[in-house]
């Protein structure tokens, strides 16, 4: 009996959403005393006091809602629509582009490689000299050629200005070293072709006839 009453009491209190349970408890208990029980054919208060409880009319009948004219309806609708605001959708695909703070003032930059690279390969190339700056890209001297590179691929290079050695100069030195090495290799191959070497590694010198 207590458990069944507890369920009914809890359901009645939860019907009052805008009030706390302490404020709504007196009216809920008053309703339990005044409700007609079919099994008893009477109310609880009538069993205790011998007569039913007199309830105010507002407890049963609600006040009639005021007449809503067309003007009031339009004003209410305008206020309601003014309070509505569209919610901005979240776009997770847009990522902020990171730009180095020293990039607008540096004279040399590194260029990031976007292609697939090996595990021991450097992610940047350079340094290269900056020729001209634009809003979205820079003009850079790459091995003697002017190329436009986007600023999101650039990284400032802090090098010694007195004797800067760019990647273009390294490329020129490398080409000159390769050419010098190629000439030496060609000379060695010519000498090896003219000489005869035995299996033991001895060089056979041909005798020159009619040598005076």
Order of alpha helices (4+ residues) and beta strands (2+ residues): alpha-alpha-beta-beta-alpha-alpha-beta-beta-beta-beta-beta-alpha-beta-beta
